Amino acid sequence: MSRGPKTTLTLQSSSETITATGLTATWSDVDTVKGNLRALKASERLSGEHQTVYATHRFTCRPVTDTTITEKYRFTYGSRIFDIEFVDDLHEQGKELQIDLLEVT
């Protein structure tokens, strides 16, 4: 596991509802996840297996027991919101995730 100060982020999932003005996404808390959050260079280019993603932060953590973290989720930290851009199971052993994030607010 990466060393450094631990940060607790809130994992959220989205549910969409149809309204008179279109689709509306409602986000709700799923779990809290403790790990290492570090800022990347602004818009640092990162390569995934099949795509290139842009990320502002990287979060390294242990997997959450009841939830498989994917790009369908997001994290919050106070009023800050981070979209999940790419999730990598380091060493493919299910013990450590490296999650690339894009801060949207």
C-alpha positions as CSV (number, residue, x, y, z in Angstrom):
1,M,0.0,0.0,0.0
2,S,1.2,3.5,-0.8
3,R,2.7,5.5,2.1
4,G,1.6,8.9,3.2
5,P,-1.3,10.6,5.0
6,K,-4.6,8.8,4.8
7,T,-7.7,10.6,3.4
8,T,-11.2,9.3,3.7
9,L,-13.3,9.8,0.6
10,T,-17.1,9.1,0.3
11,L,-18.0,6.8,-2.5
12,Q,-21.3,7.7,-4.3
13,S,-23.5,6.0,-6.8
14,S,-26.0,7.6,-9.2
15,S,-29.6,6.8,-9.9
16,E,-31.3,8.5,-12.8
17,T,-34.9,9.6,-12.8
18,I,-37.0,11.0,-15.7
19,T,-38.4,14.4,-15.1
20,A,-40.3,16.9,-17.3
21,T,-37.0,18.5,-18.3
22,G,-35.1,15.2,-19.0
23,L,-33.0,12.8,-17.0
24,T,-31.8,13.9,-13.6
25,A,-29.0,12.1,-11.8
26,T,-29.3,11.8,-8.0
27,W,-26.1,10.8,-6.1
28,S,-26.2,8.9,-2.8
29,D,-23.5,7.8,-0.4
30,V,-22.4,4.1,-0.7
31,D,-19.4,3.8,1.6
32,T,-16.4,5.6,2.9
33,V,-13.0,4.6,1.7
34,K,-9.6,5.4,3.4
35,G,-6.5,5.7,1.3
36,N,-3.8,8.0,-0.2
37,L,-5.0,10.9,-2.3
38,R,-2.4,12.8,-4.3
39,A,-2.6,15.5,-6.9
40,L,-1.2,14.9,-10.3
41,K,0.1,17.5,-12.6
42,A,-2.8,19.5,-14.2
43,S,-4.4,17.3,-16.8
44,E,-1.6,14.8,-16.8
45,R,-2.1,12.3,-19.6
46,L,-2.6,8.7,-18.4
47,S,-2.9,5.7,-20.6
48,G,-5.4,3.0,-19.9
49,E,-5.4,-0.3,-21.7
50,H,-8.0,0.8,-24.3
51,Q,-8.2,4.5,-23.8
52,T,-6.5,7.7,-22.8
53,V,-7.9,9.4,-19.7
54,Y,-7.2,12.7,-18.1
55,A,-6.9,12.9,-14.4
56,T,-6.1,15.5,-11.7
57,H,-5.7,13.1,-8.7
58,R,-4.8,9.5,-7.9
59,F,-6.3,7.6,-5.0
60,T,-4.7,4.4,-3.8
61,C,-6.8,2.2,-1.4
62,R,-7.8,-1.3,-0.5
63,P,-10.9,-2.6,-2.2
64,V,-14.3,-2.0,-0.5
65,T,-15.7,-5.2,0.8
66,D,-19.3,-5.0,-0.6
67,T,-18.8,-2.8,-3.6
68,T,-16.7,-3.2,-6.8
69,I,-15.5,0.4,-7.5
70,T,-15.9,1.2,-11.2
71,E,-16.1,4.3,-13.4
72,K,-19.9,4.5,-12.7
73,Y,-19.2,5.8,-9.2
74,R,-17.7,9.1,-8.0
75,F,-15.9,10.2,-4.8
76,T,-16.6,13.3,-2.7
77,Y,-14.4,15.0,-0.1
78,G,-16.2,17.7,1.6
79,S,-17.6,19.9,-1.1
80,R,-15.1,18.6,-3.7
81,I,-16.3,16.0,-6.3
82,F,-14.1,13.6,-8.1
83,D,-15.3,11.6,-11.1
84,I,-13.6,8.2,-11.4
85,E,-11.8,7.9,-14.7
86,F,-9.9,4.6,-14.4
87,V,-9.6,1.9,-11.8
88,D,-6.6,-0.4,-11.8
89,D,-6.3,-3.5,-9.6
90,L,-2.5,-3.2,-8.9
91,H,-0.7,-6.5,-9.2
92,E,-4.1,-8.1,-10.1
93,Q,-4.4,-9.6,-6.6
94,G,-7.5,-7.7,-5.3
95,K,-5.5,-6.1,-2.5
96,E,-4.8,-2.6,-3.7
97,L,-6.6,-0.3,-6.2
98,Q,-5.1,2.7,-8.0
99,I,-7.9,5.0,-9.0
100,D,-7.4,8.0,-11.4
101,L,-9.8,10.8,-10.6
102,L,-10.9,14.0,-12.3
103,E,-11.9,16.8,-10.0
104,V,-15.0,18.4,-11.3
105,T,-15.7,20.9,-8.5
